Amino acid sequence: MEEYISSLQNPKIKNIVKLQKSGERKKQKLFIIEGAREIDLALSSNFELHSYFLCPDYGGEFPQLTPDVSCYKVSKEVFSKIAYRENSDGCLALAKPKVFSLKDIKLSQAPFIVVVEAIEKPGNLGAMLRSADAANIDAFIICNPLTDIYNPNVIRSSVGCVFTNQVVTATSEETLAWMEKNNIKAFAASLSASNYYHQVDFTKPSAIVMGTEADGLSDFWLKKSFQQIKIPMHGKIDSLNVSTSCAVLIFEAMRQRNFNFI
């Protein structure tokens, strides 16, 4: 029988609150997944769960779990304490992070990669991972990360796509060397570019490289990339949100590759 937790002072509940901080996640080697759909995606991608917390008031049930996963039922008050988002479905799990490196990436015959540099906002990172999953790209590489990929807001905004993509963190230098080894050409998004994104050839092994909204890409990528590209802007502002720009570039590449739009 599952343990029932109704006290806000329960050590397990206090610990979940602690895990909302990056330092605690790294120290304990655990992170929070909220939502049945997100938990299912993590399980289907072979992430290992540590424990599962379910609030029966929301009507959910425990999924099929291995015996080593500790299961707890909690009161609605307790779940409100540990829930990160509004309109939750009463399901929350703690999981063990996976560490992927560039050498772990499995590539298709003509790979398409997204590389982002120093992305700071978890919501933007999550939105880009969602677009990457929708297009079924080969891999998503985060260079010099400023946000933890297991931040609850990354998981929420990606609707669990942080688990479905091949997500790797590396330095810019390591990433470029890996791309050159695999004959992948880097197209750097830049406001000062002379070529528009739809004028370049994405059908060959290629990668789009995106920087922050505030500062754009570093000189390293602007100088080392095969070509700089931009999205035409006809209004008063000179750029789009980085996650929106990423989606535009990804689906232009998919269009060129005869992606099956239905």
Secondary structure, 3 states (H helix, E strand, C coil): CCEEECCCCCHHHHHHHHCCCHHHHHHHCCEEEECHHHHHHHHHCCCEEEEEEECHHHCCCCCCCCCCCEEEEECHHHHHHHCCCCCCCCEEEEEECCCCCHHHCCCCCCCEEEEEECCCCHHHHHHHHHHHHHHCCCEEEEECCCCCCCCHHHHHHCCCHHHHCCEEEECHHHHHHHHHHCCCEEEEECCCCCEEHHHCCCCCCEEEEECECCCECCHHHHHHCCEEEECCCCCCCCCCCHHHHHHHHHHHHHHHCCCCCC
